């Protein structure tokens, strides 16, 4: 007996070591590629996650600094701050290494979860030893899926993998507790806690973990069937009520919070799609995801997907209707086989459950590969079970010579995924190779072509004689001419030529203003104008400030201009236009647009103090005091009070010329 136990332990250690080693080997080539895309607003350009010291105030400031969500995702931001502090600065390779470690841990949890589910297989398809090896193989396949690569090598998507760490811990704890309950042990409250507590903790990394109760419901419905014990008929009503409350209450609260806004046109003002367009398009997107997981190709996994043709009606394009019908057929088939093949059903419903948050009514971007981090677990589980059932059927029906064919299919799919992930990780090894790879994958993607031009700009070091200057110009002109492109390409051309002190073409400014006047102003547009303003304010770029002023005004003239854009224009007005009343007005407007963002109040207070408007400055300081959770604003408030003490005590009119 001791020998068997010892052998089982060594088997487990070998599996764990293999999963970790292969994961590191495949993803390690991508460590050197630097920061990318949304890493900049969340990490590189976010001083709050770059603490000089670890204190309560600095940690609270870091935790509440993310621009990605109203809930701030504090746990993820704290890990960025700790990475920064421990490495003595920004180090993309170190942060990516943390992501690889986190992904490997998640892979181990997937292995343990699959092994637990295979033990519960009521069709007795698996022996324990066989189930262990198949669970390990399935976990390895999931670890190497190319669709999950961005959750590993794209630093900011630690938010996704960290949230799913809690999801997987919760599911594993729930399945094991319910397994013991099936044998007659108590543990109902413990099972409920495994669902509720990790879900709440995970939301501090990313809101997607709030779906844990839905995943738990799928396990309960298809595997345990709400039975307290396997040998007792009937459903345990306490479990039914638990899921009714844990799903119903958050749903009602969420709809009360966001529901009215979904019907408000202003909610969709920064998007180039509507609620109807989004729902129609997502039918195609979700079905595409299944193909990207099962048979990934480089052209499909192009990262940006901004060249996706949106659905504007059931037959525009016709694939909208076909995909919708296809989804209905898939869900119906899963429901039909729920008793005969519960794990196939579970995997399929996990996939669809994962997309109920990001693939329905929320005004998010239409497509992102990392949204399949958990969804792909469901697909891997379902496919593993399909292959295993097929192998068992072949053996039972006299086709034993073919029983290894399903195994060969699984090995081939895993090998293909591993090869594509390894090749993609190599491309992530340098910023230029990544930009070239993604541009090749997305020749009609404006963002991919823009990022290629941007990479060439960085490689040129702003030297007019660099061969990369011409390459940058070609890529950016190509991006600007593509349908639905933003102002990013023109902005980059202005930036490049302004930095090199070369003449800036009038057509670039005209194109920017034309796009801004015809389309909703997006976050990308805000960032473009901010970059140009910062460049001229720092005296690094030389171009006509009046052109930038006109472009700012075009963007600000659209409904729903962001607080960020207003604040940036205020700074531009003060430093370049030397229009102090306008600067004060825009700072005031920024605070009104985002009253809970302390940065805008701090900037506004400084302008008020400079104009001796003491009373209004004190009101802003009082508001900042209320927002000073954990002392995160102590340094700024102290600085403002010191400035205030040196000014005249008499209030001045706010916009006195």
C-alpha positions in Angstrom: 0.0 0.0 0.0 2.8 2.4 0.9 4.5 1.7 -2.4 1.3 2.5 -4.3 0.9 5.8 -2.4 4.5 6.7 -3.0 4.1 5.8 -6.7 1.0 8.0 -6.9 2.9 10.9 -5.3 5.8 10.6 -7.7 3.3 10.5 -10.6 1.7 13.7 -9.4 5.1 15.4 -9.0 6.1 14.3 -12.5 2.8 15.7 -13.9 3.2 19.0 -12.1 6.9 19.4 -13.2 5.9 18.6 -16.8 3.1 21.1 -16.9 5.3 23.9 -15.4 8.4 23.0 -17.6 6.5 23.0 -20.9 4.6 26.2 -20.0 7.8 28.0 -19.3 9.6 26.6 -22.4 6.8 27.8 -24.7 6.2 31.3 -23.3 9.7 32.3 -22.1 10.8 33.5 -25.6 8.2 36.3 -25.3 9.7 37.8 -22.1 11.8 40.4 -23.9 9.2 42.2 -25.8 8.5 45.1 -23.6 5.2 46.7 -22.7 2.3 46.8 -25.2 -1.0 48.5 -26.0 -3.1 48.9 -22.7 0.0 48.3 -20.6 0.7 52.0 -21.1 -2.3 53.6 -19.4 -2.5 50.9 -16.7 1.2 50.6 -15.9 3.8 52.6 -17.8 1.9 55.9 -17.7 0.3 55.3 -14.3 2.7 56.7 -11.6 0.5 55.3 -8.8 1.7 51.7 -9.6 5.3 52.8 -9.4 5.7 53.4 -5.7 9.0 54.7 -4.3 8.1 53.1 -0.9 5.6 50.6 0.4 3.2 52.4 2.8 -0.5 52.2 3.4 -1.0 55.4 1.4 1.1 54.3 -1.6 -0.6 50.8 -1.7 -4.1 52.3 -1.5 -3.2 54.8 -4.2 -1.9 51.9 -6.4 -5.0 49.8 -5.7 -7.4 52.6 -6.8 -5.5 53.8 -9.8 -6.6 51.6 -12.7 -8.4 53.5 -15.5 -9.8 50.2 -16.9 -12.8 49.9 -14.7 -15.0 51.9 -12.3 -14.4 49.1 -9.8 -10.6 49.9 -10.2 -9.5 46.2 -10.0 -7.4 46.9 -6.9 -5.8 43.5 -6.5 -4.3 43.4 -10.0 -3.0 47.0 -9.7 -1.4 46.0 -6.4 0.5 43.2 -8.0 1.8 45.6 -10.7 3.0 48.0 -7.9 4.7 45.1 -6.0 6.4 44.0 -9.2 7.6 47.5 -9.8 8.9 47.9 -6.2 10.6 44.5 -6.1 12.4 45.2 -9.4 13.4 48.7 -8.6 11.6 50.1 -11.7 9.5 49.1 -14.7 10.6 45.8 -16.0 8.4 44.2 -18.5 10.3 40.9 -18.5 9.8 40.5 -14.8 6.1 41.3 -15.0 5.7 38.8 -17.8 7.5 36.2 -15.8 5.0 36.7 -13.0 2.2 36.2 -15.6 3.8 33.0 -16.8 4.0 31.7 -13.2 0.4 32.6 -12.7 -0.7 30.9 -15.9 1.2 27.7 -14.8 -0.5 27.8 -11.4 -3.9 28.1 -13.2 -2.9 25.2 -15.4 -2.3 23.1 -12.3 -5.7 24.0 -10.9 -7.3 23.1 -14.2 -5.5 19.7 -14.0 -6.8 19.1 -10.4 -10.3 20.3 -11.4 -10.5 18.0 -14.5 -9.2 15.1 -12.4 -11.9 15.7 -9.8 -14.6 15.9 -12.5 -13.4 12.7 -14.2 -13.6 10.9 -10.9 -17.3 11.9 -10.8 -18.0 10.6 -14.3 -21.2 8.5 -13.9 -20.6 6.6 -17.1 -17.5 5.2 -15.5 -15.4 6.1 -18.6 -12.3 6.7 -16.4 -10.3 4.7 -14.0 -8.6 6.9 -11.4 -5.1 6.4 -13.0 -6.5 6.9 -16.5 -8.4 10.0 -15.4 -5.3 11.5 -13.9 -3.3 11.2 -17.1 -6.1 12.4 -19.3 -6.7 15.4 -16.9 -3.0 16.2 -17.2 -3.0 16.0 -21.0 -6.1 18.2 -21.1 -4.6 20.8 -18.8 -1.5 20.9 -20.9 -3.6 21.4 -24.0 -5.3 24.3 -22.3 -2.0 25.8 -21.1 -0.7 25.9 -24.7 -3.8 27.3 -26.4 -2.7 30.2 -28.6 -6.0 32.1 -27.8 -4.7 32.3 -24.2 -1.3 33.7 -25.1 -2.4 37.4 -24.6 -3.4 36.6 -21.0 0.2 35.5 -20.4 2.6 37.8 -22.4 0.3 40.9 -22.4 1.2 42.2 -19.0 -2.1 44.1 -18.2 -4.1 40.9 -18.9 -2.8 39.6 -15.6 -6.2 41.0 -14.5 -7.9 38.2 -16.5 -5.6 35.4 -15.3 -5.6 36.6 -11.7 -9.4 36.8 -11.6 -9.6 33.2 -13.0 -7.1 32.0 -10.3 -9.9 32.7 -7.8 -12.5 31.2 -10.1 -10.5 27.9 -10.4 -9.8 27.8 -6.7 -13.5 28.2 -6.0 -14.6 25.6 -8.5 -12.0 23.1 -7.3 -13.1 23.6 -3.7 -16.7 23.4 -4.6 -16.4 20.1 -6.6 -14.3 18.4 -3.9 -16.7 19.5 -1.1 -19.7 18.3 -3.1 -17.9 15.1 -3.8 -17.6 14.5 -0.1 -21.2 15.4 0.4 -22.2 12.8 -2.1 -20.6 10.2 0.2 -22.8 11.4 3.1 -20.5 14.0 4.7 -21.7 17.5 5.8 -20.4 20.6 4.1 -23.2 22.6 2.6 -22.0 25.9 4.0 -18.5 25.2 3.0 -19.6 24.4 -0.5 -21.5 27.8 -0.7 -18.4 29.6 0.7 -16.3 28.1 -2.1 -18.5 29.9 -4.6 -19.2 33.2 -2.8 -15.8 34.1 -1.3 -13.5 33.5 -4.3 -16.0 35.3 -6.6 -15.9 38.4 -4.4 -12.1 38.3 -4.1 -11.7 37.7 -7.8 -13.7 40.8 -8.7 -10.8 42.8 -7.1 -8.7 41.6 -10.0 -11.4 41.7 -12.7 -15.1 41.6 -12.8 -15.3 38.4 -14.8 -14.9 36.4 -11.6 -18.5 37.4 -10.7 -19.5 34.6 -13.1 -18.2 31.9 -10.6 -21.8 31.2 -9.2 -22.9 30.6 -12.8 -20.1 28.2 -13.4 -21.0 26.5 -10.1 -24.6 26.2 -11.2 -23.5 24.4 -14.3 -21.5 21.9 -12.2 -24.4 21.4 -9.9 -27.0 21.0 -12.7 -25.1 18.7 -14.9 -22.8 16.7 -12.5 -24.4 16.7 -9.1 -28.0 17.4 -10.2 -28.7 19.1 -6.9 -28.6 15.9 -5.0 -27.3 15.9 -1.4 -26.2 12.3 -1.8 -25.8 10.2 -4.9 -28.0 7.4 -3.5 -30.8 9.7 -2.4 -33.4 10.8 -5.0 -34.8 14.4 -5.2 -33.2 17.8 -5.2 -31.8 19.6 -2.2 -33.9 22.8 -2.1 -31.2 24.6 -0.2 -28.8 24.4 -3.2 -31.6 25.5 -5.5 -32.2 28.6 -3.3 -28.5 29.3 -2.9 -28.1 29.6 -6.7 -31.3 31.5 -7.1 -30.0 34.1 -4.7 -26.3 34.1 -5.7 -27.3 34.7 -9.3 -30.5 36.5 -9.0 -29.5 39.2 -6.6 -26.3 40.3 -8.4 -28.3 40.2 -11.7 -31.0 42.5 -10.3 -28.5 44.9 -8.7 -26.4 45.0 -11.9 -29.4 45.7 -14.1 -30.5 48.4 -11.7 -27.0 50.0 -12.0 -26.3 49.7 -15.7 -29.8 48.9 -17.2 -31.0 52.5 -17.7 -27.7 53.5 -19.3 -27.9 50.7 -21.8 -30.9 52.4 -23.4 -29.3 55.8 -23.3 -27.7 56.7 -26.7 -24.9 58.6 -24.8 -23.7 55.3 -23.4 -22.8 54.1 -26.9 -21.5 57.5 -27.9 -17.9 56.5 -27.9 -18.5 53.3 -29.8 -19.1 52.7 -33.5 -21.9 50.3 -32.8 -25.2 50.2 -31.0 -26.8 47.8 -28.6 -28.6 46.0 -31.4 -25.5 45.9 -33.6 -23.5 44.5 -30.7 -25.9 41.7 -30.0 -26.2 40.7 -33.6 -22.4 40.8 -34.1 -21.7 38.8 -30.9 -23.5 35.7 -32.3 -20.8 35.5 -35.0 -18.0 36.4 -32.6 -18.9 33.7 -30.1 -19.1 31.0 -32.8 -15.8 32.2 -34.2 -14.2 31.8 -30.7 -15.0 28.1 -30.8 -13.1 27.7 -34.1 -10.2 29.8 -32.8 -9.9 27.5 -29.7 -10.3 24.2 -31.6 -8.3 25.0 -34.7 -6.3 28.2 -34.2 -4.5 29.9 -37.1 -2.3 33.0 -37.1 -4.7 34.9 -39.4 -7.6 34.3 -37.0 -5.7 35.2 -33.9 -4.7 38.7 -35.1 -5.2 40.4 -31.7 -6.8 43.7 -32.8 -9.9 42.6 -34.8 -10.8 46.2 -35.6 -11.5 45.2 -39.2 -14.4 43.0 -38.1 -17.5 43.7 -40.2 -20.3 44.4 -37.8 -23.7 42.9 -38.2 -26.4 45.5 -38.9 -29.3 43.0 -39.5 -30.1 39.3 -39.5 -28.9 39.1 -43.1 -26.3 41.8 -43.1 -24.2 39.8 -43.4 -26.1 36.5 -43.9 -23.7 34.7 -41.6 -25.4 36.6 -38.7 -28.6 34.5 -39.1 -26.6 31.3 -39.7 -24.4 31.8 -36.7 -27.4 32.6 -34.4 -29.2 29.4 -35.6 -25.9 27.5 -35.1 -25.6 28.7 -31.5 -29.2 27.6 -30.8 -28.5 24.2 -32.3 -25.4 23.7 -30.2 -27.1 24.7 -27.0 -30.0 22.5 -27.8 -27.8 19.5 -28.5 -25.8 20.1 -25.3 -29.1 20.1 -23.3 -30.3 16.9 -25.1 -27.1 15.0 -24.1 -26.9 16.4 -20.5 -27.6 13.1 -18.8 -25.7 10.8 -21.2 -22.6 13.0 -21.4 -22.7 15.5 -18.5 -19.1 16.6 -18.9 -19.6 17.5 -22.6 -22.6 19.5 -21.5 -20.7 21.1 -18.7 -17.8 22.1 -20.9 -20.2 23.6 -23.5 -22.2 25.5 -21.0 -19.1 26.8 -19.2 -18.0 28.3 -22.6 -21.3 30.0 -23.1 -21.6 31.1 -19.5 -18.2 32.8 -19.7 -19.5 35.0 -22.6 -22.7 36.1 -20.8 -20.8 39.1 -19.4 -18.6 40.3 -22.2 -20.6 38.9 -25.2 -24.0 40.5 -24.5 -25.2 44.0 -23.6 -22.2 45.7 -22.0 -20.8 48.4 -24.3 -17.4 46.8 -24.5 -15.2 46.2 -27.6 -16.7 43.5 -29.7 -13.8 41.0 -29.8 -10.9 40.2 -27.5 -9.1 36.9 -27.4 -8.3 36.9 -23.7 -12.1 36.8 -23.0 -11.8 33.1 -23.7 -9.3 32.4 -20.8 -12.0 30.5 -18.9 -14.3 29.7 -21.8 -11.5 27.7 -23.4 -11.4 25.5 -20.3 -15.0 24.5 -21.1 -14.1 23.7 -24.8 -11.1 21.6 -23.7 -13.2 19.7 -21.2 -15.9 19.0 -23.8 -13.5 17.9 -26.5 -11.5 15.7 -24.1 -14.8 14.0 -23.1 -15.8 13.6 -26.8 -12.5 12.0 -27.7 -12.7 9.7 -24.7 -16.2 8.6 -25.4 -15.4 8.0 -29.0 -12.4 5.8 -28.0 -14.5 3.8 -25.6 -17.3 3.4 -28.2 -14.8 2.1 -30.8 -13.4 -0.4 -28.3 -16.9 -1.7 -27.3 -18.1 -2.1 -30.9 -15.4 -4.1 -32.4 -13.2 -1.3 -33.7 -10.4 -1.7 -31.1 -7.8 -1.1 -33.8 -9.2 2.4 -34.3 -9.5 3.2 -30.6 -6.3 5.2 -30.7 -7.6 7.5 -33.4 -9.3 9.9 -31.0 -6.0 10.0 -29.0 -4.1 10.8 -32.1 -6.6 13.6 -32.9 -6.1 15.1 -29.4 -2.3 14.9 -29.7 -2.4 16.5 -33.1 -4.6 19.4 -31.9 -2.3 19.9 -28.9 0.8 19.8 -31.0 -0.6 22.3 -33.5 -1.6 24.6 -30.6 1.8 24.3 -29.0 3.6 25.1 -32.2 1.5 28.2 -33.0 1.9 29.4 -29.4 5.7 28.9 -29.5 5.9 30.8 -32.8 3.8 33.6 -31.5 5.8 33.8 -28.3 8.9 34.2 -30.4 7.3 37.2 -32.2 6.4 38.7 -28.8 10.2 38.7 -28.0 10.8 42.2 -29.4 8.4 45.1 -30.0 9.4 45.3 -33.7 8.9 41.6 -34.4 5.6 41.7 -32.6 4.4 44.7 -34.6 5.5 43.1 -37.9 3.8 39.8 -37.0 0.5 41.3 -36.0 0.5 43.6 -39.1 1.1 40.5 -41.3 -1.8 38.7 -39.5 -4.1 41.7 -39.9 -3.4 43.4 -43.3 -6.8 45.2 -43.2 -6.6 46.1 -39.5 -6.0 49.9 -39.1 -4.7 49.4 -35.6 -2.2 46.6 -36.6 -0.9 48.8 -39.4 -0.7 51.8 -37.1 1.2 49.8 -34.5 3.7 48.7 -37.2 4.2 52.3 -38.1 4.6 53.3 -34.4 7.2 50.5 -34.0 9.2 51.8 -36.9 9.0 55.3 -35.5 10.5 54.1 -32.2 13.2 52.1 -34.1 14.1 55.3 -36.1 15.0 57.3 -32.9 13.5 60.3 -34.8 16.5 60.5 -37.1 15.5 61.8 -40.6 18.2 59.6 -42.3 17.0 56.4 -40.6 15.6 53.8 -43.1 12.7 53.2 -40.6 11.3 56.7 -41.3 10.1 55.7 -44.8 8.8 52.4 -43.5 6.9 54.2 -40.8 5.4 56.7 -43.3 4.2 53.9 -45.6 2.6 51.9 -42.7 0.9 54.9 -41.3 -0.4 56.2 -44.6 -1.7 52.7 -45.3 -3.4 52.6 -41.9 -5.0 56.1 -42.3 -6.5 55.0 -45.6 -8.2 51.9 -44.3 -12.0 52.0 -43.6 -12.9 52.8 -40.0 -9.4 53.9 -39.0 -9.1 56.3 -36.1 -7.0 59.5 -36.1 -4.0 57.5 -34.6 -2.1 57.2 -38.0 -2.4 60.9 -38.8 -1.5 61.8 -35.2 1.6 59.6 -35.4 2.7 61.2 -38.7 2.3 64.7 -37.2 4.2 63.5 -34.1 7.1 62.0 -36.2 7.5 64.9 -38.5 7.1 67.4 -35.6 9.8 65.6 -33.6 12.2 65.6 -36.6 11.5 69.3 -37.2 10.2 68.6 -40.7 7.1 70.2 -42.4 3.8 68.7 -41.3 1.3 68.2 -44.1 -1.9 70.1 -43.9 -3.8 67.0 -45.2 -3.0 65.1 -41.9 -4.7 67.8 -39.8 -7.6 68.0 -42.2 -8.1 64.2 -42.1 -8.0 64.1 -38.3 -10.7 66.8 -38.0 -12.8 65.2 -40.7 -12.7 61.8 -38.8 -13.5 63.5 -35.5 -16.4 65.4 -36.9 -18.0 62.3 -38.6 -17.5 59.6 -35.9 -17.8 59.2 -32.1 -14.7 60.4 -30.2 -13.1 57.4 -28.7 -10.5 56.8 -26.0 -7.9 56.3 -28.8 -8.7 59.7 -30.1 -8.3 61.2 -26.7 -4.9 59.5 -26.4 -3.9 60.8 -29.8 -4.6 64.4 -28.9 -3.0 64.1 -25.5 0.2 62.7 -27.1 0.5 65.7 -29.5 -0.3 68.2 -26.7 2.4 66.7 -24.4 4.9 66.7 -27.2 4.5 70.4 -28.0 4.2 71.3 -24.3 7.5 69.6 -23.6 9.0 71.4 -26.6 9.9 68.2 -28.3 7.6 68.7 -31.3 7.4 71.7 -33.6 4.2 72.2 -35.5 1.4 74.8 -35.8 -0.3 74.9 -32.3 -3.3 76.5 -33.9 -3.9 73.3 -35.9 -3.9 71.3 -32.8 -6.2 73.8 -31.1 -8.7 73.5 -33.9 -8.5 69.7 -33.7 -9.0 69.8 -29.9 -12.1 72.0 -30.4 -13.5 69.6 -33.1 -13.3 66.7 -30.6 -14.7 68.7 -27.7 -17.6 69.9 -29.8 -18.9 66.3 -30.0 -21.4 65.1 -27.3 -20.0 63.3 -24.3 -16.4 64.6 -24.4 -14.4 62.9 -21.7 -13.0 64.5 -18.6 -9.5 63.3 -19.7 -9.8 65.3 -23.0 -11.1 68.4 -21.2 -8.3 68.3 -18.7 -5.7 67.9 -21.4 -7.1 70.8 -23.4 -7.0 72.9 -20.3 -3.3 72.2 -19.8 -2.7 72.9 -23.5 -4.6 76.2 -23.1 -2.5 77.3 -20.2 0.9 76.3 -21.5 0.7 76.8 -25.2 -2.2 79.2 -25.8 -1.5 81.1 -22.6 -5.3 81.4 -22.0 -5.7 81.1 -18.3 -9.5 81.7 -18.1 -9.9 78.9 -20.7 -7.6 76.6 -18.8 -9.6 77.2 -15.6 -12.9 76.6 -17.4 -11.7 73.3 -18.8 -10.3 72.1 -15.5 -13.7 72.9 -13.9 -15.5 71.0 -16.7 -13.2 68.0 -16.2 -14.1 67.9 -12.5 -17.7 68.1 -13.3 -17.4 65.2 -15.8 -15.5 63.0 -13.4 -16.2 64.1 -9.8 -14.7 61.0 -8.3 -11.3 61.2 -10.0 -8.9 63.0 -7.7 -6.4 63.9 -10.3 -8.7 66.4 -11.9 -9.6 68.1 -8.6 -5.9 68.3 -7.7 -5.1 70.0 -11.0 -8.1 72.3 -10.7 -7.2 73.3 -7.1 -3.6 74.2 -8.2 -5.1 76.6 -10.9 -7.5 78.1 -8.4 -4.7 78.7 -5.9 -2.6 80.3 -8.6 -5.4 82.7 -9.2 -6.0 83.4 -5.5 -9.4 81.8 -5.6 -9.0 80.6 -2.1 -12.6 79.7 -1.2 -13.1 77.5 -4.3 -9.7 75.9 -3.7 -10.7 75.0 -0.2 -13.9 73.4 -1.5 -11.8 71.2 -3.8 -9.5 70.4 -0.9 -12.5 69.4 1.3 -13.7 67.1 -1.5 -10.2 65.6 -1.8 -10.2 65.0 2.0 -13.3 62.8 1.6 -11.6 60.8 -1.2 -8.3 60.3 0.7 -8.9 56.6 1.5 -5.9 55.2 3.4 -3.9 58.4 3.0 -3.4 57.8 -0.7 -3.7 61.6 -1.4 -1.7 62.8 1.6 1.2 64.1 -0.4 -0.9 66.0 -2.9 -3.2 67.4 -0.2 -0.3 68.5 1.9 1.3 70.2 -1.1 -1.9 72.1 -1.9 -2.4 73.2 1.7 1.2 74.6 1.7 0.5 76.5 -1.5 -2.8 77.7 -0.1 -1.2 79.1 3.0 1.0 81.4 0.9 -1.9 82.9 -1.0 -4.2 85.8 -0.2 -7.2 84.8 2.0 -9.7 86.6 -0.2 -11.6 84.7 -2.8 -11.4 86.0 -6.4 -14.1 85.5 -9.1 -13.6 82.1 -10.9 -13.2 83.3 -14.4 -12.0 86.9 -13.9 -10.0 88.1 -16.9 
